[in-house]
Structure formats: C-alpha cells, structure tokens
Amino acid sequence: SLITILLMSLLVTPIHAADESEKTPPVYYKIEEPFTINFVNQSQKRARYLQIKVALMASSQEAMDSAVLNLPMIQDELRTLFSQQTYESVTTIQGREKLDALATERVQKVLQEETGNSDIKKVYFTSFILQ
C-alpha cells in the first residue's frame, strides 16, 4: 500500500512540474489615453473630475491582439461606465473595487460579443486621480 502511494506520487510530480514550466506569463497593454470624467452635474455644481488610466491583462498575446483590434469599442464602453459613476461612489475603496470589477466585466462582454472570446482577465487602474 505504501509502495503504491509512493509510485503514484512519482507519477504525479513530473506532470505537475511540466504544467508549471509551460505556464505563460500574462500579457499587458496600457491604454495611453486617460479617461477624464466631469462630475459637475453630480456634485452640487462644483467642478469635480476623475481621471483614470487603464491597462488590460490577458492570458495570451493572441487575446491581447484581439482586444487591441477592438480598442475603440473598449474605450467607448469604459468611458460610458466611468461617466455613469457618482463622485461619492468613486471616493471610497469599495467603490473603486466595484468599478474595477465592472470595468473588467464590460471589457469581457465587448470582446465576447465582437470576437467570441473574452480572454481579458483583468482591467487595472494604473492611475486614479480625483479633483
């Protein structure tokens, strides 16, 4: 019984090690143009702005190439999402985390509709400035 367990562990270990070595690193793409949102209508007529810079993360270069080809639609979708936020909602950590998750979902949805593939794994905010 002990010999069987040892033999099984020997069979499993090399396969697991091979899987680890084949794992490819993620691919990133930084959207150069920042998203700037004006909150004047939602902040008692005081001028308030949000500027967000975004980077996309994909599991493969092929997925990222597909996202870059559809970048105008992705930017439009993100601009719409960011414009729907209130100043108060984006000033909290929970609000930013929710917005981050929504941004990822929206990008995945656009790519699924356009390409049949939603391999963008995450949208990162590389800069988040409130004024």
C-alpha positions in Angstrom: 0.0 0.0 0.0 2.8 2.4 0.9 4.7 1.4 -2.3 1.6 2.2 -4.3 1.3 5.6 -2.8 5.0 6.3 -3.4 4.7 5.2 -7.1 1.6 7.3 -7.6 3.3 10.4 -6.2 6.2 9.8 -8.6 3.9 9.7 -11.5 2.0 12.9 -10.5 5.1 15.1 -9.7 6.7 15.3 -13.1 3.3 16.1 -14.8 2.7 18.9 -12.3 6.2 20.2 -12.8 5.7 20.2 -16.6 2.5 22.1 -16.2 4.2 24.8 -14.1 7.0 25.3 -16.7 4.5 25.6 -19.5 2.5 28.4 -17.8 2.9 31.5 -19.9 3.2 34.9 -18.2 0.3 37.3 -18.7 0.4 40.0 -21.4 -0.3 43.6 -20.6 -1.5 46.5 -22.7 -1.6 50.1 -21.4 -4.2 52.3 -23.0 -2.3 55.5 -23.4 -5.2 58.0 -23.5 -6.6 58.6 -20.0 -10.3 58.7 -19.3 -11.4 62.0 -17.9 -14.9 62.4 -16.4 -16.5 65.6 -15.3 -18.8 65.3 -12.2 -20.2 68.9 -12.3 -23.8 67.8 -12.6 -23.5 65.3 -9.7 -21.6 67.5 -7.2 -23.7 70.5 -6.4 -22.3 72.3 -9.5 -18.8 72.2 -8.1 -16.3 71.2 -10.7 -15.0 67.7 -9.9 -13.0 65.5 -12.2 -11.9 61.9 -12.3 -9.0 60.8 -14.5 -8.3 57.1 -14.9 -5.6 55.4 -16.8 -6.2 51.8 -17.7 -4.2 48.7 -18.5 -5.5 45.4 -19.7 -4.2 42.0 -18.8 -4.7 38.9 -21.0 -3.5 35.3 -20.8 -2.1 35.3 -24.3 -0.7 37.6 -26.9 -3.5 36.4 -29.3 -6.1 37.6 -26.8 -4.4 40.9 -26.4 -4.1 41.4 -30.1 -7.8 40.8 -30.4 -8.5 43.4 -27.6 -6.3 46.0 -29.3 -8.1 45.5 -32.6 -11.4 46.3 -30.7 -9.9 49.1 -28.7 -12.3 51.9 -29.9 -15.2 49.8 -28.6 -13.5 49.0 -25.4 -12.7 52.7 -24.8 -16.2 53.7 -25.5 -17.6 51.1 -23.2 -15.2 52.2 -20.4 -15.9 55.9 -20.9 -19.7 55.2 -20.7 -19.2 53.1 -17.5 -17.0 55.8 -15.9 -19.5 58.5 -16.8 -22.3 56.7 -15.0 -20.4 56.9 -11.7 -21.0 59.5 -9.0 -18.2 61.4 -7.3 -19.2 59.9 -3.9 -19.1 56.3 -5.2 -15.6 56.6 -6.5 -14.1 58.2 -3.4 -14.3 55.0 -1.4 -12.1 51.9 -1.7 -15.1 49.7 -2.0 -16.4 52.0 -4.8 -13.1 51.8 -6.7 -13.0 48.0 -6.3 -16.6 47.7 -7.6 -15.7 50.0 -10.5 -12.6 47.9 -11.3 -14.7 44.7 -11.3 -17.4 46.3 -13.5 -14.7 47.6 -15.9 -13.3 44.0 -16.3 -16.8 42.6 -16.9 -17.7 45.3 -19.5 -14.4 44.7 -21.5 -15.0 40.9 -21.4 -18.6 41.5 -22.6 -17.5 43.6 -25.5 -14.9 41.1 -26.6 -17.2 38.2 -26.2 -19.8 39.9 -28.4 -17.3 41.0 -31.1 -14.8 38.1 -31.2 -16.5 35.2 -29.4 -13.6 35.3 -26.9 -13.3 37.2 -23.6 -9.8 36.3 -22.6 -9.0 39.7 -21.0 -8.5 38.6 -17.4 -8.4 41.9 -15.6 -8.6 45.7 -16.1 -6.2 47.6 -13.9 -6.4 51.2 -13.0 -2.8 52.4 -13.3 -3.7 55.9 -12.3 -6.9 57.1 -10.4 -6.9 60.9 -9.8 -9.9 62.7 -8.2 -10.0 66.5 -8.1 
